[in-house]
Each structure stands twice: as structure tokens, then as C-alpha cells.
Amino acid sequence: MKLKSFLLLLSIAFVYSCATKTAPQPKKKVVNEIIVTEEKETSFNFSNTVLTENQIQGKQLYEVKCANCHKLYATTDFSNEKWIKILKRMQPKAKINDAQRAQIYDYITSGM
């Protein structure tokens, strides 16, 4: 009886090890085309919206700091007043200072 159980277990392990395995597919990330324009201030064009250097830094902070804990919301999901409340509430959790919070707010309210 023990020999039959062992052989059954061994044959199941053999079949499992020979089974076709599929590697997990990497998630694809869609990135907007970046067009660099030469002006006094560095700016980039994302879908016909020009961002200042301050807004670009705010965008980067938003994508890094906020995405550490939750999904990113579209900048148009909330009103400017609601974003102020959200950013003040989340500032300690994201470990950002007042200047960084202002940069994120500047990006969020830029119309992106």
C-alpha cells in the first residue's frame, strides 16, 4: 500500500514538473509622447498641454509618492478645493513637505 501511494505521488510530481508553464506577462505601460520645446523655462508637451518645470516635478512626485500606497486618480476626478483637502490629509502619509505638496497641486490643477 505504501509503495502504491509513493508511486502515485511520484507520478503526479513527474506530470506536474513536465507540464507547460507560462511566464507571467509583464504589464505594459502606455507613455505619452514627450515633445521638448525650447523656451526660457523648460517645458514639455503632453497631449497639447504644456507643463512648466514646477508642474513636471509635481507630476513626478504625484506618480511616485502617491502611487506607493494606492492607485492614481485622474487629476479631473476631484475639484481644486477637494484636491487641497486630499493633499493636506495625505501629506504626512506620503512624507512630502509643503513645497512638494504645492508642486503636486500645481500639476493637478494644470488641466492634465
C-alpha positions in Angstrom: 0.0 0.0 0.0 2.8 2.4 0.9 4.6 1.5 -2.4 1.5 2.3 -4.4 1.0 5.6 -2.6 4.6 6.5 -3.2 4.4 5.6 -6.9 1.2 7.6 -7.3 2.8 10.6 -5.6 5.9 10.3 -7.7 4.0 10.1 -11.0 1.9 13.2 -10.0 5.1 15.1 -9.3 6.6 13.9 -12.7 3.5 15.0 -14.6 3.4 18.4 -12.8 7.1 19.0 -13.5 6.7 18.3 -17.2 3.6 20.4 -17.6 3.9 23.5 -19.8 4.5 26.6 -17.7 3.7 30.1 -18.9 5.8 33.0 -17.7 3.8 35.9 -16.3 3.4 38.6 -18.9 4.9 42.0 -17.9 2.4 44.8 -17.5 2.5 47.2 -20.4 2.7 50.9 -19.6 1.5 53.5 -22.0 3.6 56.6 -22.0 2.6 59.8 -23.7 4.8 61.2 -26.3 7.1 63.9 -24.9 7.8 66.9 -27.0 10.5 69.2 -25.7 10.0 72.9 -26.5 12.8 75.4 -26.1 11.7 78.4 -24.2 13.1 80.4 -21.2 11.6 77.8 -18.9 11.9 74.1 -19.5 8.6 72.7 -20.6 7.1 69.6 -22.1 4.0 69.0 -24.2 1.7 66.1 -23.1 -1.3 65.8 -25.3 -1.3 69.5 -26.2 -0.9 70.7 -22.5 2.4 72.4 -21.8 3.8 71.8 -18.3 6.3 74.1 -16.5 9.3 72.6 -14.7 7.4 73.0 -11.4 4.4 71.1 -12.8 6.7 68.4 -14.2 8.2 67.9 -10.7 4.7 67.8 -9.3 3.7 65.2 -11.8 6.8 63.0 -10.9 6.0 63.4 -7.2 2.4 62.5 -7.7 3.3 59.4 -9.7 5.9 58.2 -7.2 4.8 59.3 -3.8 1.0 58.8 -4.2 1.3 55.5 -6.2 3.3 53.9 -3.4 0.1 53.4 -1.4 -2.9 53.5 -3.9 -4.0 53.8 -7.5 -3.5 57.2 -9.0 -6.7 59.2 -9.6 -7.2 61.3 -12.7 -6.5 64.9 -12.0 -10.0 65.7 -13.1 -11.7 63.3 -10.6 -11.9 66.0 -7.9 -12.4 69.7 -7.8 -9.5 72.0 -6.9 -10.9 72.5 -3.4 -11.3 68.8 -2.9 -7.7 68.3 -4.0 -6.5 70.8 -1.4 -8.2 68.7 1.3 -6.9 65.4 -0.1 -3.3 66.7 -0.4 -3.3 68.1 3.2 -4.7 64.8 4.5 -2.2 62.6 2.6 0.9 64.8 3.1 2.1 63.1 6.2 1.5 59.6 4.8 3.4 60.5 1.6 6.2 62.1 3.6 6.2 65.2 1.5 6.9 68.8 2.6 4.8 71.9 1.9 6.8 72.8 -1.2 6.3 69.3 -2.7 2.6 69.4 -1.9 2.4 72.7 -3.7 4.1 71.3 -6.7 1.7 68.3 -6.8 -1.2 70.7 -6.5 0.2 72.9 -9.3 0.4 69.8 -11.6 -3.1 68.5 -10.6 -4.7 71.9 -11.3 -2.8 72.4 -14.6 -5.6 70.7 -16.6 -3.8 67.4 -17.2 
